[in-house]
């Protein structure tokens, strides 16, 4: 598996986890019914993924086909997966918690 594929799958899985976390925090009242704070937390987690990939996994931009791939690889998958599963988790939590 190529390095860019590993980055893509890492962000895919991270979006799934971020969706579960933000949906739970939203339902529990942490965001006080503001959906935008959940979005900002998801964006913050994406930015944190860059730091994790860069320093914890020691991936240098020079190792990738394009230097910007470390920052942008998987961004659209992250957005779509986060939103789809955030809606799913939010619906399931609200439905089964009551």
Secondary structure, 3 states (H helix, E strand, C coil): CCHHHHHHHHHHHHHHHHHHHHHHHHHCCCCCCCHHHHHHHHHHHHHHHHHHHHHHCCCCHHHCCCCCHHHHCCHHHHHHHHHHHHHHHHHHHHHHHC
